């Protein structure tokens, strides 16, 4: 019989990630704008001789807000995204909230008298469609051409040759849609979905009609019950503490049952570790596999299942020390397997298949004498090419570990 012994850590977990999503209704981390600016000023040294750009710098050269009739506006199509009817209809009828639309950015060309929309044409079209179809209860549908669209207007003054700098419009479009913005991390989206339920609806999912928000709130609640805490990638030390979940893209794809399964396993064996990527989607696949092929409806609570998960943890510890170490080990095995079996070995070895680490893990478990009835035999036939099984491609330093199980 295989010798499965897990070496539990004696190190006590004394610190967890700061759970920034543990917020009561009304706790919005509000600070004054003045304080924010003062804080930055205290940390920088202003340079009066700093080189200025050639772009307009005066305060009074900023855009002005104007209400412009639909029949006065034109769209500069070559500057913006291609027109999408489905996107315009989605804005107008499916996602409309009169508090949300951003003001279209409009450039006034004094040479031609044109008001050109250079950003926000879909929002503007959406407003016109709402007016024409009677979706605005306070607007007569037949007067849609005279609907006023609230815009940010930039006046482009001609140069000495009478030319208007339309290249500014392109720079502005690119900046508004990415270059001037700090990109959203997955955590930024996740945080607002979770707190929508936790703060805005006081945790009452019956009152919330946002399915995505409810799903992520439930993920968060389940994770917290096992001391698993999603963290922002720019939260420094927080990302390295036991229970930190850094892979939000994968986390947000998991079902609550997956997180429950992952959380139990992590709590039992890896409580003093960061949650590694190999514990997320691969473990989700493993849970679904067991669930599909179980013969006992209470399989996840049986002695057989608990023994299997214990043995799998032992295999992971023996070959990788931690989940992160096992993932690195799996990459090494993949590279060796690829070199031995690929018809043409590319200079840059491709990334392993999504299920590679899980299959390797299961194969190693079987190789050292583990048994579990809920894993179909076909899974153990994967990654065998030209008579070479992936478990025969272990680094030399790891091959001797197989003998430790005898």
N, C-alpha and C positions, 0 to 999 in steps of 0.2 A: 504493500500500500504506500502511496506517495506520502512524503513527509512534509505536510503543510503547517508551517508555524509562522504566524505574523508577529513581528517585533513591534509591539506598541511603544509609542513615544512616551517617555516619562516627563517630557517638557510640558509644563503647564501653560495654557494659553492665557496670557495676562492682558492682552490688548486686541481689540477687534477694530475693523475699519469704522470710522465715524459714519453713522447711518444718516446721511443728509436727507433721506426721504422719511425720516421719523418726525413728521410735522403735524401739529394740530391745526384745525381750521383757524384761519386768521394769521398764522405765523408765516409771513411772506418774506422774511429777511429784508425788511424795508430800511434803507438808509437814505440820507439826503444826497442829492446830486452835488451839493456844495462839498460835503465830506469826501465824496468819491474823487472829486477834482483836487481837493486839498491833499489827499493821500498821495496822489500821483506827483503833485508838485513837490512834496517833501522828499521824494525819492529820485528826482531828476535834477540835472543842472541845465538851466536854460542858457542857450548860446545866442546872444544878440546878433552875432556875425554869421549865424548859420545861413547857408546859401538858400535863397528862395527860388521856388520854381517860377516859370514864366506864366503860370496860370493865374487867373484872377484871384486876389487874396482879400478883397475888401468885404466887410460884413454885409454892406448893402448890395452886394452883387449876388446874394443868394436867391434861389427861386422864390417867386411870390405865389400865393394861392389864389386861383381865379376859377369862377364858374363859367364854363364855356359851353355853348349850345352844341348839340350833336351835329347839326348841319354846318357848323363852323370848323369842325375838327377834321384833319386828314391823318392818314396813317402812313408813316415811312416804312414800307414793307421790307426794303432791302437792309434795314438796320436791325430788325427784330427777328424773332423766331418765325418759322412758317406758320401761317394761319391754321389753326386746328378747330374745326367746327365742334368736335366732341368736347374739347376743353372749354370752349366758350359756353356751350350748353350746360356743362357741368357747373361752371361758375354761376351762371344765371339762375339755374333751377334746382340743382342738387345741393350745392354747398353755400348758397347765398346766406349771408348774415349782414344786415345793413351797417353793422358796427365795424366790419372787418376790412372792406376793400381799401387797398392802398391807393393814394392819388396817382393817376397816370402822370407820367413825366412828359411834358409838352415843351417843344422848342418853338419860339416865335421868330420867324424870319421876316425882319422889317423890309427886306427888298421885295418880297413877294406878297407879304401880308398873310402868309400861311401859318396856321397853328398845327404843327406836326407832332403826332404822338410817337415818341421814340421808345417808350417803355410803358406797358400796361394796356396794349390794344385789346387783349382778350377780356380784361376787366371792363373796359369801356364798351366793347361790343355786348358783353353780358348785361350791362346796365341798360343799353338800348333795347335789347331783347326783352328784358323784364318790363320796361315801359310799354313796348308795343304789344305785349301779350297780356297786359292788365295785371301783372304780378305785383306792381306797386299799387296798393290800395288808394294812395293819395295822388296818383297821377292818371290823367285821362289818356287812355291808350292811343287815341288818334293823334295826340300831340307829341308823340315820342321824338319827332325830329327837333322839337324845341326843348327837349329835356336838357337840363344843365348838368354837365359832368364836372365835378370838382377836380381841378388839376394843379399840379406844381408846374409853373411856367418859367422857363429860362429864356431870356431875350438874348439872341446872338447878334451882336453888333457887327456890321460889315467892317472889313479892314480898309486900308487906304486905297486898295484896288477895287473896293466895292464887293469883295467876296466874303461870304459867311463861312466860318469854320465848321463845316458839317462833320468833320472827323471827330469833333468833340462828342457828337451824338453816339458814335460807335464806342468811344472810350467810356462814355457814361453808361451805355447799355451793358458792356462787359463788366464794368465796376459794380453796377447795381445788382447784377446777377451772379456775382462770385468774387471777383478780384478785390472788391472793397469790403467784403463781408468775412467775418470769422465763421467758417463752416460749422454746421451742426454736427455734433457727435451723436452716436446712437444713444448715449446716456442722456443728452439734452431732451431728446424726444421721449425717452422712457420716463424721465423724471416728471415731465409735464402730464403724461398720461396717468401715471400712478397718483400724483398729487391732485389730479382732477377729481378722482374719486375720494381720496383720503382727506383732502382739505375742502374742496368746493361742494362735495356732497356728504361730508362728514362720515365717509366710509359706508354710506348706505347705497349699495349697488342697485337696489330696487328703484331708486330715484334717478339714476344715471342712465341715459340712453345711448352712450358711447361704448360700443362693444369693445373696441381696442383698448379703451381706458380700463374697462372692467377686467379684461384678460390680463393686462399688465399689473393691475392692482392685486389680482389673485396670485400672480407669479411672485410679486414682492412679499405678500403676506406669507406664502408658503416658504419662500427662501428664508425669511427672517426667523421662522420657527426652527430652523436648523443653523442659525447664525451665519447665513450666507447673505452678503450685502453687495449688491451692484455698486460700483464706484466709477467716478469720472476719470478718464485716462490722464487728465491733467491735475489729479488731486495728490500728486507726490507720494509720500510715504503710505498713504491710505491704500494704494494699489498693491502694496507688498505685504499687508497684514493678513493673518489667518482668516479665511472665509471671504476674502475679497473676490468679487466676480468682475473680471475685466472685459470679458468677451460678450458685450451686450448684444451684438448682432445675433450670436448663437442663442443666447439666453431668451431673447424675445421670440424665438421660433419654438420654444419648448412649451409643452402642455403642462398644466399643473401637476398631473400625475408623473410626468418626467421629472419635474423639480422635486417632488416628494421622494421619488426613487433615488435621484442623485443626492439629495440632501441627507437621506438616511445613510447612504454609502460613505459620503464625505465625513459625516459626523462620527461614524463608527471607526473609520480608518485614517482619515487625513485631516482631522479637525485642526491641526496646527499648521496647515498649508493653505496657500492661495488656491482658489478653485481654478484648475487648469482646463484648457480647451478640450482635452481628451475626456474630461468628466461630463461634458455637456452633450453635444450631438451624438458622439459614439455611444454614450450611456443611454441616450434616448432611444437609439436604434436597438440597443440590447434589451431595454425594457419592453419595447413593442414586439420584439422577437419572442421573448418569453411569454408575453401576454397572448400572442397569437397561437403559440404551440403548447400552452399549458393544458394539462388534463384535469388539474384540480382548480376549481374557481378561486380557492384561497391560496394559490401557489406562492404568492409573494410573502406569505406568513408561515410557510412550511419549514420544517427543519432542513429539508433537502435544499431549498432555495437559499436559506441563510448560510448553509455550508458552502454552497457554490460561490456566493458573493465573498465569503471569507477566503476561499481558495483563490479566487480571482485577484483579491487584494494582495495575497501572498505572492502570486506570480508577478504582479506589477511591482511590488517592493523588491523582489529578488533581482529583477532585470532592469529596474529603473530607479529604485530607492523611493521615488515619489512619482505622482502622476506626470509632472513636468519632465522628470528624468526618463520616464517610460516613453513619452512622446518623442523625445530626442533620440532614444534608443531605436524606436520604430523607424525614424527617418534614416538612421544608419543601415538598418536591415533592408529597407526599401532600396536604397542606393546600391547595395550589394546585389540584391535580387534583380534589379534593373540591368546592371552591368552584365550579369550572367545570362539573362533571358531575352533582352531586347534584340531584335534582328539587326538594328543599326543603333549603336549607342551615341546619343546626342552629346555634344560637348557640355551643354547645360542639362543636367538630369531633371526631368519634369517632377512636379509635386506628386506625392503618392495619391492613389485613389482615396475618396472620402472615407470608405469603410476599411481602409488598409489596417490602421492601428487596432481596430476592434477585431478584425479577422486574425491578425497576428496574436493578439491577446488570447483569443479563444483557442487558437491552434497550440500555443504554448501551454495553456492549461491542460489540454488533452495530451500533449506530448509528455508532460511530467506525471501523467496518471490520473488527471481529473476527469470526472464524469458528471454529466448533467443531461437529463432526458429532454429538456425543453429546447435544446439547440438542435435544429435539423442537421442531418449528416451532410447535406449539400454544402453547408457553410465551411466544412473542413476540407472541401475539395477546391476551394478558391485559392488563387495565387499559386498554382502549380503549372509551370511552363517548361516544356522540353524535359520533363521528368524531374525538374528541380522544384522542390517545395520551399516556400519562403522560410520555414523554420530551419532549413538547412543552410541559411545564409546569415547566421548570427556572427557577430564579430568574435574573434578568437577568445577575447577576454570574457565573453558571455557564455561561450559553449560549455565551459566547465561547470557553470551554474546548474545545468541540466542534471549533473550527477548528484548535486546536493539534495535532490528530491528522492533519490533511491533509498 
